[in-house]
Amino acid sequence: MKVIAAYSHKGGTGKTTTLMMLANAVEAKGQRALLVDCDPQQNFAMYRDNSRTSDFDYWSDNMDVVYLDFEATTIVALESALIDADDSGKYDYALLNLAGADHPFNRMALRYAELTLLPFKPAATELAELSPALAVIDQLAESGEIGQVRVVFTMMKSSMTAAQNLYRSAAEQNFEVMKTEIKDNSVFADLVMRGLLARTIAGEEQSATGLRIMDIRRLKSALDDCVTLLAEVDQIIEGETA
């Protein structure tokens, strides 16, 4: 079971979106994931509940959600949940959503991830928080207590301002970054409201008419982006363990 964490020192960077993209790709491959949410917002549970309608359940049985509040849960409980999931043989991935805070629980939780993703929107406030987060990771790396780490650009626009390009360049020069970027487009409203893209497409494609046909095409394109992100994640992890 591959453990992938999303980590930052603030909220709103795109941690949950990044992990939901990976969940989409995992489900589309017919594999299983345990979504472990340590953020009090409980976004994973919200996405799951919003995706269940009277007409169709867009959430997959291949995606299980566990909530472990970072301020109310011991690291032993998290470790036990991950070990039990691995021992069960049910899951191909565990996706660990850490709260946007510099907290001892997060520092300990990072030790369980084979890959830690640091979502980064190109903005001054984001860059200010990225360096301290990397400093924590560097401390763990000195004692060999953390796996691979990558910055992943989120909310990327087709046309960037000069300032945004400067922030992006600063991140690229100082940190190891993912090749795959997460685009800023409306398709991710469907991730929030509809759950998993492959099931949404399968549930609606045959009956779609009018503008919904275009929506389905848009969802397919978004799913391709999810698959590309997971492929790069797998490559990084397998390269580390090879």
Residue pairs with C-beta under 8 A, 6 or more apart in sequence:
1 34
1 82
1 85
1 86
1 91
1 92
1 93
1 94
2 92
2 93
2 94
2 114
2 115
2 234
2 237
3 82
3 93
3 94
3 96
3 112
3 113
3 114
3 115
4 19
4 22
4 93
4 94
4 95
4 96
4 113
4 114
4 115
4 116
4 117
4 233
4 237
5 96
5 97
5 98
5 109
5 110
5 112
5 113
5 115
5 116
5 117
6 15
6 16
6 18
6 19
6 95
6 96
6 97
6 98
6 116
6 117
6 118
6 119
7 15
7 98
7 106
7 110
7 116
7 117
7 118
7 133
7 137
8 15
8 98
8 100
8 118
8 119
8 120
8 129
8 130
8 133
9 100
9 101
9 102
9 129
9 132
9 133
10 100
10 101
10 125
10 126
10 129
11 39
11 41
11 99
11 100
12 100
12 121
13 100
13 118
13 119
13 120
13 121
13 126
13 129
13 154
14 119
14 121
14 152
14 154
14 155
14 182
15 39
15 97
15 98
15 100
15 117
15 119
16 39
16 43
16 44
16 47
16 97
17 119
17 154
17 182
17 188
17 191
18 117
18 119
18 152
18 154
18 182
18 229
19 35
19 44
19 95
19 96
19 97
20 44
20 47
20 191
21 182
21 191
21 225
21 226
21 229
21 230
22 33
22 93
22 95
22 226
22 229
22 230
22 233
23 33
23 35
23 63
23 95
23 196
24 191
24 196
24 197
24 198
24 223
24 226
25 223
25 226
25 227
25 229
25 230
25 231
26 32
26 33
26 62
26 63
26 92
26 93
26 230
27 33
27 60
27 62
27 63
27 196
27 198
27 199
28 196
28 197
28 198
28 223
28 226
28 227
29 227
29 230
30 62
31 62
31 92
31 93
32 62
32 63
32 64
32 90
32 91
32 92
32 93
33 62
33 63
33 64
33 91
33 92
33 93
33 94
33 95
34 64
34 66
34 81
34 85
34 90
34 91
34 93
34 94
34 95
35 44
35 63
35 64
35 65
35 66
35 95
35 97
36 66
36 68
36 78
36 81
36 82
36 94
36 95
36 96
36 97
37 43
37 44
37 45
37 65
37 66
37 67
37 68
37 97
38 67
38 68
38 69
38 70
38 73
38 78
38 96
38 97
38 98
38 99
38 105
38 106
38 109
39 70
39 97
39 98
39 99
39 100
40 69
40 70
40 71
40 99
42 67
43 97
44 65
44 67
44 97
45 65
45 67
46 192
47 59
47 191
47 192
47 195
48 59
48 63
48 65
48 195
50 192
50 193
50 194
50 195
51 57
51 58
51 59
51 193
51 194
51 195
51 196
52 58
52 59
52 195
56 199
56 203
56 204
57 199
58 194
58 195
58 196
58 199
58 200
58 203
59 195
59 196
59 199
60 195
60 196
60 198
60 199
63 196
64 91
66 81
68 77
68 78
68 81
70 98
70 99
70 101
70 103
70 105
70 106
70 109
71 103
71 105
73 105
75 105
75 108
75 109
78 105
78 109
78 112
79 112
82 94
82 112
85 91
85 94
86 94
96 109
96 112
96 113
98 106
98 109
98 110
99 105
99 106
102 132
102 133
102 136
107 136
107 140
110 116
110 136
110 137
110 140
110 145
110 146
111 140
111 145
111 146
113 146
113 147
114 147
114 148
114 237
114 240
114 241
115 147
115 148
115 149
115 150
115 233
115 236
115 237
115 240
116 137
116 146
116 147
116 148
116 149
116 150
117 149
117 150
117 151
117 152
117 178
117 233
118 130
118 133
118 134
118 137
118 149
118 150
118 151
118 152
118 175
119 151
119 152
119 154
119 182
120 126
120 127
120 130
120 151
120 152
120 153
120 154
120 171
121 153
121 154
121 155
122 153
122 155
122 156
122 160
122 164
122 165
122 167
122 168
122 171
123 164
123 167
124 163
124 167
126 167
127 167
127 170
127 171
130 151
130 171
130 175
131 174
134 149
134 175
137 146
137 149
140 146
141 149
147 237
147 240
148 236
148 237
148 240
149 176
150 176
150 177
150 178
150 236
151 171
151 175
151 176
151 177
151 178
152 177
152 178
152 180
152 181
152 182
152 229
153 168
153 171
153 177
153 178
153 181
153 182
154 181
154 182
154 184
155 182
155 183
155 184
156 181
156 182
156 183
156 184
157 164
157 183
157 184
160 168
171 177
178 229
178 232
179 232
180 225
180 228
180 229
180 232
182 225
182 229
183 225
185 222
187 218
187 219
187 221
187 222
188 222
190 197
190 200
190 215
190 219
190 222
191 197
191 222
194 200
197 219
197 220
197 222
197 223
197 226
198 223
200 219
201 216
201 219
201 220
201 223
204 212
204 216
205 216
208 215
208 216
